[in-house]
Amino acid sequence: MHASLRVAGAFVRLVWWYTPVSIALVYAPPRVTVTVAVLTVVALVLWYTRRIDPQSSAQRRATLRLRRIGPAAPWVAGMAIAMPVGLCAVTLLVARMGYGFDKIPDQLGPFLHRPHGWWTVSAMAVLVAPVLEEFGFRGWIQQPLESLVGAPWAIAISAALFALAHEVLLRFPFLFVIGLILGSVVYLTGSIWAGVAMHFGNNAMVMLLGAPPVERMLAHLGQPNAWQLMTCAAASSLLCVWLFRGLLRATRRAGASMADGAPSTRFASGSVPP
């Protein structure tokens, strides 16, 4: 019951912080929407960090996972690029094999086709979503669950809730994999900013591919064939595995010896401060 209340409370907070940006996206002009998006992100971070006691800021930052990414930063940056490239290739490949992406409702289409609509949707996807969803799913949900059910289950539960929250069941497998990767990276680095960076990279890649100039350029190049997509997906997957291995080694080396009280990188119950 305690865990259920935490999850329910996290969803209430997510809806609360998403509300002003969603209203602006629907009713406000682009400039106002972008401004509201920026102010929402700033307000959320300030609200989240209000619990830091100045007398013990380093330890509290570690507890709230607000410290720097540290020596794992190059590996996280690499995965922020490799992961969305591989996922885009896999998505195109399975769509070509008949997976029913064409049955997914186009929720953003009406907003994208407004004047300057791409900019307003990009503000929502690139500025707001990475911060709000990482603080919500990896901070408010995953972190407390780690001390209750252990890190592997906490990561899996937060990933499943992250995928379900997007309300598109046909995209669930892909969003679940993204959630597993983001949850693991946040846990291993002990920094929620690692998840924000990777989430930012993924959403920025998706929005970039949907930008009108890029769409026109890709239309002239033609659709990649199945072998090209398979090669891209395989290469990106191998690169992600290599990068994740480097991230794991970097966090293990830095782990317990970091000055700001890094948690152990063992996947064990109670290994992260509540």
Buried (B, 14 or more C-beta within 10 A) or exposed (E): EEBEEBBEEBBEBBEEBBEBBBEBBEEBEBEEBBBBBBEBBEEBBEEBEEEBEEEEBEBBBBBBBBBBBBBBBEBBBBBBBBBBBBBBBBBBBBEBEEBEBEEEEEEBEEBBEBEEBBBBBBBBBBBBBBBBBBBBBBBBBBBBBBBBBBBBBBBBBBBBBBBBBBEBEEBBEBBBBBBBBBBBBBBBBBBBBBBBBBBBBBBBBBBEEBEEEEEEEEEEEEEBEEEEBBEBBEBBBEBBEBBBEBBBEBBEEBBEEBEBBBBEBEBEBEBBBE
